[in-house]
Amino acid sequence: MPKHLQARPAQDEREERQVRKLSRSHHASADWKFHAQMIVESWAGKTPQEIATTLLCHPRTVRIHLNRFNTVIASKLP
């Protein structure tokens, strides 16, 4: 069974605002919006399985993107 993976907390208020804004955006590219929604759902305390069910994707996809977010520097966000 995979370990419970959760997105790291936002490094600062600016990063959190960017991710939340991106998750609600109507003009951002679909994949950026989709990945931001995964992060916001994780911050809300949901497991990768619950996030996958909500966003209609595979739990492994969620784990991959949460892991990527946890290792990426905030400056790489748009």
C-alpha positions as CSV (number, residue, x, y, z in Angstrom):
1,M,0.0,0.0,0.0
2,P,1.4,3.4,-0.9
3,K,2.3,5.8,1.9
4,H,0.1,8.8,2.6
5,L,1.5,11.7,0.6
6,Q,0.5,15.2,1.2
7,A,1.6,18.5,-0.4
8,R,4.0,20.5,1.6
9,P,2.6,23.7,3.2
10,A,3.0,26.8,1.1
11,Q,6.4,28.5,1.7
12,D,4.8,31.8,2.1
13,E,1.5,33.6,1.6
14,R,2.4,34.6,-2.0
15,E,2.9,30.9,-3.0
16,E,-0.4,29.9,-1.5
17,R,-2.2,32.7,-3.2
18,Q,-0.7,31.8,-6.5
19,V,-1.7,28.1,-6.3
20,R,-5.2,28.9,-5.1
21,K,-5.7,31.5,-7.8
22,L,-4.3,29.1,-10.5
23,S,-6.7,26.3,-9.3
24,R,-9.7,28.6,-9.9
25,S,-8.5,30.2,-13.1
26,H,-10.5,30.1,-16.3
27,H,-7.6,31.2,-18.5
28,A,-4.7,29.1,-17.3
29,S,-3.7,26.0,-19.3
30,A,-5.8,23.0,-18.3
31,D,-2.8,21.0,-16.9
32,W,-1.6,23.8,-14.7
33,K,-5.1,24.2,-13.3
34,F,-5.5,20.5,-12.8
35,H,-2.2,20.2,-10.9
36,A,-3.0,23.3,-8.7
37,Q,-6.4,21.7,-7.8
38,M,-4.5,18.6,-6.6
39,I,-2.4,20.8,-4.3
40,V,-5.3,22.7,-2.9
41,E,-7.3,19.5,-2.3
42,S,-4.2,18.1,-0.5
43,W,-3.9,21.2,1.7
44,A,-7.6,20.6,2.6
45,G,-6.4,17.3,4.1
46,K,-7.6,14.8,1.4
47,T,-5.7,11.7,0.6
48,P,-4.4,11.0,-2.9
49,Q,-7.3,8.5,-3.4
50,E,-9.9,11.0,-2.4
51,I,-8.3,13.7,-4.7
52,A,-8.2,11.2,-7.6
53,T,-11.9,10.4,-7.1
54,T,-12.8,14.1,-7.0
55,L,-10.7,15.0,-10.1
56,L,-11.5,11.7,-12.0
57,C,-7.9,10.6,-12.4
58,H,-5.7,7.8,-11.2
59,P,-4.3,8.0,-7.6
60,R,-0.8,7.5,-9.0
61,T,-1.1,10.6,-11.0
62,V,-2.0,12.6,-7.9
63,R,1.0,11.1,-6.0
64,I,3.3,12.0,-8.9
65,H,2.2,15.6,-8.9
66,L,2.2,16.0,-5.2
67,N,5.7,14.6,-5.0
68,R,6.8,17.0,-7.8
69,F,5.2,20.0,-5.9
70,N,7.0,19.0,-2.8
71,T,10.4,19.1,-4.5
72,V,9.9,22.1,-6.9
73,I,11.1,25.5,-5.7
74,A,8.3,28.1,-5.4
75,S,10.0,30.4,-7.9
76,K,9.1,28.0,-10.7
77,L,5.4,28.7,-10.3
78,P,3.9,31.0,-12.9
